[in-house]
Amino acid sequence: VLVGTGARAVAEPLLLPEEHLDVLERLEFVLRSLEELREEVEELRSGLGRLAAEIVSEVRSHLEETQQASRRRRFPFPRERSDSTGSSSIYFTASSGAANTDDGESEGGYTTANAESDYDRESERESEEGEDEVSCETVRSVRRDSLDLVTEEETPSLLGSSLEEGLGQLLQQADRLHGGDEQQRREGFQLLLNNKLAYANQREFVWRLARAHSDMCRVTEEVEERRSYACDGKEELEVALKKWDQSAECHQWYAVLCGQLSEHESIQKRIQIGYVFKEHIDKAIELKPDDPTSHYLLGRWCYEVSHLGWLEKKTASALFEVPPTATVQDALQSFLRAEELSPGFSKAGRVYIAKCYKDLGNSSAATLWLNLASELAAHTKE
């Protein structure tokens, strides 16, 4: 500001260096206070979620015991082996009813059924696992088909082979629905959710279920629902990574879900999550270097870091000794690597290649890649 008038006016700074530092310290205090308040709210929300889960579990346990007692009274004597061939296999049936897009359930809901030679043993196993996400229709289907029995000696081998065969069919169907439109992705999510009770200990199933949570996060408009889907998928993979740390897919989709969660966080939290994202993407590439998806995701991370604003950079410098660094050239190399591994892999990938060339001042290359991107069909809103 100018101090004085006329020729004697002298320009002086609004704030002295000491005052600048004081302002930054106050801003840092405000950020910390907001972060602590956010953590308290998250703890409260988590506590309410656990309370709701306990209530649901208790009610479900009571219903299980009541229906189990009813089943025992209905079959007081050992039952003969059924000749039904369908009882020893895993199959999927579409339930009837109109589509309901409000709650994410598709017109073609799916259920899983499998056989046991002793109904009581099956009911007890279901009760112990107690998965909140499994639908009541799935539980009823399991019970109905448990009436077709095999001998106790044959049960383990038949059940194991049936589960393996059913899992292969389920995964193929889930992959197909994942590559479809929004409605098909909703159907894929419901299909996997309905079969969680049977395959919750299978690695290939678990990471696909997490991927389906990511799909639902993309197709859902309501912010809190999107956050909920991302949280649930992330929690699934946190458990999975304790058992399958060498799974590239688990690391990859954990990073994706972290990125989706960061969309609803503060600048400070987003930067912290960015480190986690980078760590898991690097691990996924290390385990599976020929996966174009991981290279594309690394390119997105590099591109975002290279375009951090002044406030983000200052926050990162205050939080970490070594703030994240990446250039547009780094992002371009990752995008080109994904394209090299799978030409036409992603329409968005080609657009980002064009963005990188534009930022680097190569307009002709940017135009070329935009034209190549326009040749690919659009499957998502992005």
C-alpha positions in Angstrom: 0.0 0.0 0.0 1.1 3.6 -0.5 1.9 5.5 2.7 2.0 9.3 2.3 0.8 11.5 -0.4 2.2 13.0 -3.6 5.9 12.5 -4.4 6.6 11.4 -0.8 4.3 8.4 -1.1 6.2 5.1 -0.2 5.0 1.6 -1.0 5.0 -0.7 2.1 3.8 -4.3 2.4 0.5 -5.0 4.1 2.0 -7.7 6.3 5.4 -8.0 7.7 7.2 -11.4 7.4 6.4 -12.2 11.1 2.7 -11.4 10.4 2.8 -13.7 7.3 4.0 -16.5 9.5 1.3 -15.7 12.1 -1.4 -15.9 9.5 -0.1 -19.3 8.2 0.0 -20.7 11.7 -3.6 -19.6 12.3 -4.6 -21.2 9.0 -2.8 -24.4 10.0 -4.6 -24.4 13.4 -8.0 -24.0 11.6 -7.2 -26.9 9.3 -6.2 -29.1 12.2 -9.4 -28.2 14.1 -11.5 -29.0 11.0 -9.7 -32.3 10.6 -10.2 -33.3 14.3 -13.9 -32.4 14.0 -14.2 -34.5 10.8 -12.5 -37.5 12.6 -15.0 -37.1 15.5 -17.9 -37.1 13.1 -16.5 -40.2 11.4 -16.1 -42.0 14.7 -19.7 -41.2 15.6 -20.9 -42.4 12.2 -18.9 -45.6 12.5 -20.3 -46.3 16.0 -23.8 -45.8 14.7 -23.1 -48.2 11.8 -21.8 -50.9 14.2 -24.8 -50.5 16.4 -27.1 -50.9 13.5 -25.2 -54.0 12.3 -25.4 -55.5 15.8 -29.2 -55.0 15.9 -29.6 -56.6 12.4 -27.4 -59.5 13.5 -29.4 -60.1 16.6 -32.7 -60.0 14.8 -31.4 -62.3 12.0 -29.9 -64.7 14.6 -33.3 -65.0 16.3 -35.0 -65.7 13.0 -32.4 -68.3 12.2 -33.0 -70.1 15.4 -36.7 -70.0 15.1 -36.7 -71.4 11.5 -34.1 -74.0 12.4 -36.2 -75.3 15.3 -39.2 -75.4 12.9 -37.2 -77.4 10.3 -36.1 -79.9 13.0 -39.7 -80.5 14.0 -40.7 -81.0 10.3 -38.0 -83.7 9.7 -37.6 -85.6 13.0 -36.1 -88.7 11.2 -33.1 -89.0 8.9 -34.1 -88.4 5.3 -33.4 -90.6 2.3 -31.0 -89.4 -0.4 -32.7 -87.5 -3.2 -32.3 -88.4 -6.8 -32.3 -84.7 -7.8 -29.2 -83.9 -9.7 -29.7 -80.2 -9.2 -29.1 -80.4 -5.5 -25.4 -80.9 -5.7 -24.6 -77.9 -7.9 -24.4 -74.1 -7.7 -26.8 -72.3 -10.0 -28.1 -68.8 -10.5 -31.8 -67.9 -11.1 -33.3 -64.6 -12.0 -35.9 -63.4 -9.6 -39.0 -61.8 -11.0 -40.2 -58.3 -10.4 -39.9 -54.8 -11.9 -36.6 -53.0 -11.9 -35.9 -50.6 -9.0 -33.1 -48.2 -9.8 -33.6 -46.2 -6.6 -32.0 -48.9 -4.4 -29.6 -50.3 -7.0 -31.5 -53.6 -7.4 -31.9 -54.8 -11.0 -34.7 -56.6 -12.7 -32.6 -59.7 -12.8 -31.6 -60.4 -9.2 -29.6 -63.6 -8.6 -29.5 -66.2 -5.9 -27.2 -69.0 -5.1 -28.1 -72.5 -3.9 -26.1 -75.4 -2.7 -26.8 -78.8 -1.1 -25.8 -80.3 2.2 -26.6 -83.7 3.7 -27.4 -82.2 7.1 -29.6 -79.1 7.1 -28.6 -78.3 10.7 -24.9 -78.1 9.9 -25.7 -75.8 6.9 -27.9 -73.5 9.1 -25.3 -73.3 11.8 -22.5 -72.4 9.3 -24.7 -69.6 7.8 -25.5 -68.2 11.2 -21.8 -68.1 12.2 -20.8 -66.3 9.1 -23.6 -63.7 9.6 -23.0 -61.6 6.5 -25.2 -58.5 6.8 -25.1 -57.9 3.0 -26.7 -61.2 2.0 -30.3 -60.9 0.9 -33.2 -62.7 2.6 -34.1 -64.2 -0.8 -30.6 -65.8 -1.0 -30.9 -67.4 2.4 -34.3 -68.8 1.6 -33.0 -70.2 -1.7 -30.1 -72.0 0.2 -32.6 -73.5 2.6 -35.0 -74.7 -0.1 -32.4 -76.4 -2.1 -30.8 -78.0 1.0 -33.8 -80.4 1.0 -32.1 -82.3 -1.8 -29.5 -84.3 0.1 -26.5 -86.5 -0.6 -24.8 -88.8 1.8 -22.4 -87.4 4.4 -19.4 -89.1 2.8 -20.1 -87.6 -0.6 -20.9 -84.1 0.6 -17.4 -82.5 0.9 -16.2 -83.5 -2.6 -19.5 -82.8 -4.4 -19.9 -79.5 -2.6 -16.3 -78.5 -3.3 -16.5 -79.3 -7.0 -19.9 -77.5 -7.3 -18.6 -74.4 -5.6 -15.6 -74.3 -7.9 -17.7 -74.8 -11.0 -20.3 -72.2 -9.9 -17.6 -69.7 -9.0 -16.1 -69.9 -12.6 -19.5 -69.2 -14.1 -20.2 -66.4 -11.6 -17.0 -64.6 -12.3 -17.5 -64.8 -16.1 -21.0 -63.3 -15.7 -19.7 -60.6 -13.3 -16.9 -59.6 -15.8 -19.4 -59.3 -18.6 -21.8 -57.1 -16.5 -18.9 -54.9 -15.4 -18.1 -54.1 -19.0 -21.7 -53.1 -19.7 -23.9 -50.0 -19.2 -25.0 -48.6 -15.9 -28.0 -51.0 -15.5 -25.7 -54.0 -16.2 -23.2 -52.8 -13.6 -26.0 -52.5 -11.1 -27.0 -56.1 -11.9 -23.4 -57.2 -11.5 -23.2 -55.7 -8.1 -26.4 -57.4 -7.0 -25.3 -60.7 -8.4 -22.0 -60.6 -6.4 -23.7 -59.3 -3.3 -26.2 -62.2 -3.3 -23.4 -64.8 -3.6 -21.1 -63.3 -1.0 -22.2 -65.9 1.6 -20.9 -68.8 -0.6 -17.7 -67.2 -1.9 -16.5 -64.7 0.7 -13.2 -66.6 1.1 -12.4 -66.7 -2.6 -9.8 -64.1 -3.7 -11.1 -63.7 -7.2 -14.6 -63.1 -5.9 -13.6 -60.6 -3.2 -11.8 -58.2 -5.5 -14.6 -58.3 -8.0 -17.1 -57.5 -5.3 -14.9 -54.5 -4.4 -14.8 -53.5 -8.1 -18.6 -53.7 -8.2 -18.7 -51.3 -5.2 -16.5 -48.9 -7.3 -19.0 -49.3 -10.2 -21.9 -48.4 -7.9 -20.0 -45.4 -6.7 -19.7 -44.2 -10.3 -23.3 -44.8 -11.3 -24.9 -43.4 -8.2 -25.8 -39.7 -8.1 -26.3 -39.1 -4.4 -23.1 -38.1 -2.7 -23.6 -40.0 0.6 -24.5 -43.2 -1.2 -21.4 -42.9 -3.4 -19.3 -42.4 -0.3 -20.9 -45.4 1.4 -20.2 -47.7 -1.6 -16.6 -46.6 -1.7 -16.2 -47.1 2.1 -17.7 -50.6 1.9 -15.6 -51.7 -1.0 -12.4 -50.3 0.7 -13.2 -52.2 3.9 -13.7 -55.4 1.9 -10.2 -55.0 0.4 -8.6 -54.0 3.7 -9.5 -57.5 5.0 -8.5 -59.1 1.7 -5.1 -57.6 1.6 -4.2 -59.1 5.0 -4.6 -62.6 3.3 -3.7 -61.8 -0.3 -1.0 -59.2 -0.2 0.4 -60.5 -3.5 -2.8 -59.9 -5.5 -2.3 -57.1 -8.0 -6.1 -56.7 -8.4 -6.6 -56.2 -4.7 -4.0 -53.5 -4.6 -5.3 -51.9 -7.8 -9.0 -51.6 -6.7 -8.0 -50.6 -3.2 -6.2 -47.6 -4.8 -9.3 -46.9 -7.0 -11.7 -46.9 -4.0 -9.3 -44.6 -2.1 -9.3 -42.2 -5.0 -13.1 -42.2 -5.1 -13.2 -41.5 -1.3 -10.8 -38.6 -1.7 -13.4 -36.8 -3.8 -15.3 -36.0 -0.7 -12.4 -35.0 1.6 -10.5 -31.9 2.5 -7.3 -30.8 0.7 -5.2 -32.2 3.5 -7.0 -35.6 3.5 -6.8 -35.8 -0.3 -3.1 -35.4 -0.3 -2.7 -38.1 2.4 -4.9 -40.4 0.4 -2.8 -39.6 -2.7 0.2 -41.2 -1.0 -1.8 -44.4 -0.3 -3.1 -44.4 -3.9 0.4 -44.2 -5.3 1.8 -46.9 -3.0 -0.9 -49.5 -4.0 -0.7 -48.7 -7.7 3.1 -49.1 -7.7 2.6 -52.5 -5.9 0.0 -53.5 -8.5 2.3 -52.7 -11.3 5.1 -54.6 -9.6 3.0 -57.7 -9.3 1.3 -57.4 -12.7 3.4 -55.1 -15.0 1.3 -55.9 -18.1 -2.0 -54.7 -16.8 -3.0 -51.5 -18.7 -5.4 -50.4 -16.0 -2.7 -49.9 -13.5 -0.6 -47.8 -15.9 -3.6 -45.7 -16.8 -4.3 -45.1 -13.0 -0.7 -44.2 -12.5 -0.9 -41.7 -15.3 -4.0 -40.1 -13.7 -2.1 -39.7 -10.5 0.9 -38.1 -12.2 -1.3 -35.8 -14.2 -3.2 -34.6 -11.1 0.0 -34.1 -9.1 1.6 -32.1 -12.0 -1.4 -29.8 -11.9 -1.6 -29.2 -8.1 -2.4 -25.6 -7.2 -0.5 -23.3 -4.9 -2.6 -24.1 -1.9 -2.3 -27.9 -2.4 1.5 -27.6 -2.8 1.8 -25.6 0.4 -0.3 -28.0 2.3 1.7 -31.0 1.0 5.0 -29.2 2.0 3.6 -28.6 5.5 2.4 -32.2 6.0 5.2 -34.2 4.5 9.0 -33.9 4.4 9.0 -35.0 0.7 5.8 -33.7 -1.0 4.5 -35.7 -4.0 6.1 -34.8 -7.3 5.3 -35.8 -10.9 5.4 -34.1 -14.3 3.2 -34.1 -17.3 5.9 -36.1 -19.1 5.6 -38.8 -16.4 1.8 -38.9 -16.9 2.2 -39.1 -20.7 4.6 -42.1 -20.4 2.1 -44.0 -18.2 -0.8 -43.3 -20.6 1.2 -44.4 -23.6 2.3 -47.5 -21.8 -1.4 -48.5 -21.2 -2.1 -47.8 -24.9 0.9 -49.9 -25.9 -0.2 -52.9 -23.8 -3.8 -52.7 -25.0 -4.5 -50.4 -28.0 -7.9 -48.7 -27.7 -8.0 -49.8 -24.0 -9.7 -46.6 -22.9 -11.3 -43.6 -24.5 -10.5 -41.5 -21.5 -6.9 -42.7 -21.7 -6.6 -41.3 -25.2 -8.1 -38.0 -24.1 -5.5 -37.7 -21.4 -2.7 -38.4 -23.9 -4.1 -35.5 -25.9 -4.2 -33.3 -22.8 -0.6 -34.1 -22.0 0.6 -33.2 -25.5 -1.4 -30.0 -25.4 0.3 -29.1 -22.1 3.7 -29.9 -23.6 2.9 -27.6 -26.6 2.5 -30.3 -29.2 -0.9 -29.3 -30.7 -0.7 -31.6 -33.8 -0.1 -34.7 -31.5 -3.0 -33.6 -29.3 -5.3 -33.3 -32.3 -4.3 -36.8 -33.5 -5.1 -38.4 -30.2 -8.4 -36.6 -29.8 -9.3 -38.0 -33.2 -8.3 -41.5 -32.1 -10.4 -41.1 -29.0 -13.4 -40.1 -31.0 -13.3 -43.4 -32.8 -13.9 -45.3 -29.6 -17.4 -45.9 -28.2 -18.4 -44.2 -25.0 -19.4 -46.6 -22.2 -19.3 -44.4 -19.1 -20.2 -40.8 -18.2 -16.6 -39.9 -18.1 
